[in-house]
């Protein structure tokens, strides 16, 4: 079982609530036209996100996917610059140039995310390779969904990581649908079982709504990687409550009401709130935590609203590395 203090568990709940309320606000902002394009929320997947990121050390690396506001939040990013990035403001973590689909926050080890399925996996693999070469003790974790579990780049990366014994965790966020395609209709067998072909452990967390179960599984893989034991594949079964992306409207409902109701009854933030109350926290203390996080989200929106858009003069900055040569 997770060897966490009460203070650490309270922090886990705080980070899950940050993701929940941040993404709920982002969803509303898209629908009101305050955020251009769309966003992909992690509502319902908070235990999987925070359980994974909380198992990492502050200096460890991670790469994300198209559904990646929650990852930097789970690793401790302040909300203001993240919200500003979604809106495209100059104070965003990528100066307003990344937006929802391509943000990064190097301050917490977030190397970036991408809307191209599976494309950020080799970035984390490269970070793990650098960690091994530099012998700096850092671990890298790549988040990807069940849709990316069938991309060739994943297996190329797993092969390199297994061959070179890299300090790497391949983490599959199996929310069971690639957009509207049920995973079982396009994926043969159990994703975690594929690890055996690359000489690494494969771990499947069946109840990805249990943040402590997720933490235990990922922490085991992280500790093994940091000790020189090489990479692991961790598959976490979870569920997204909202649509694939905010504002997306499909002709038919591909998720039945009974399935949805079952997963809604296992809301990870509600379950862990109840766990903390059973550990001695009061309802009033938990209500105050929720109120504090809501105030953080309000402040993040105010920060974004007060921030300027980037000047046109910086449109081509940061595209290339500027090199000076001697005369």
C-alpha positions, 0 to 999 in steps of 0.5 A: 500500500501507498506509504503516504502521509495525511498531508501528502494525501491532502495534496493529492486531493488538492491536485485532483480538484485543481484538474477537475475545476480547471477543466470544467472552467476551460470547457465553459470558456470554449463554449462561450468563445473565450478559448479558440478551437477546442480543449480535451478535458481529463474530467473523470481521469483525475486519479489516473493523472495525479496518481501517476504524476505524484509518483514522480520526483520534482526533477523527473521528465514527462511527455503528454498527449492531446489530453494534457492540461492535467499532467502539468497540474498534477506535477505542480504547475501554477494554474495562471500561466496554463490558463493563459496558454489555453487562451493564447496570451503572452504570459502562457507557459509557451508564450501563447503559441502552444495553446491547449494541444501543444503546451509544455512547462519545463519548470515541472519537467513537462517536455510537451504534448502533441495532437499527433497520436503517439508523437510525444512518446519518443521525446520522453524516450530521448529524455530517458536516454539523456538521463542514462548518459548523464547518470543524473538519476532522473526518470522519464514517463510518457503518457499515451492513450489506448488509441496510441497503443497501436502506433508503431512509434510506441514499439520502436521506443519500447524496443530502444528503452528495453535494449538500452535499459532506460529509466522510462515508464510507458503509461497507457491512459486506457479510457477505453475510447479512441475518440468514439472507437471502443478500444476492444474493437481495434486492440487485440489482447491486453495492452499491458501484456505487450511489455513481455515482447520487449523484456520489461514488466507490464502492469495493468491497474484495473481500477484507475479511479483509485488514486492510491492503486495508481500511485502504487503501480507507477511508484513501483515502476519509477523506483525500479527505473531509478534503481537501474532496472530499466523500463516498464509499461503501465496500463491504467483503466479509466474513463473520461466523463466528457466528450472526446473534445469540448463542443464535439457533436457526434450523430449517435451516442457510442457509450450506453447509459448503464456504462456511463452511470457505472463510471460516474458512480466511481468519481475519483475526486468523490471517492478520495474525498470520502477516503480522507474523511475516513482518515480523520478530515472533517467535511468542513475541511474538505469543503474549504479545500474545494473552496480554496481550489475554486479561488485558484481557478478564479485567480487563474482566469483573472490572470489570463484576462488581464494578460496581453496577447503576443505582439506580432513582432514575436511571431517567428521567435523561438522557431530556431536556435539563434547561433552567433559565429565569430567574425 
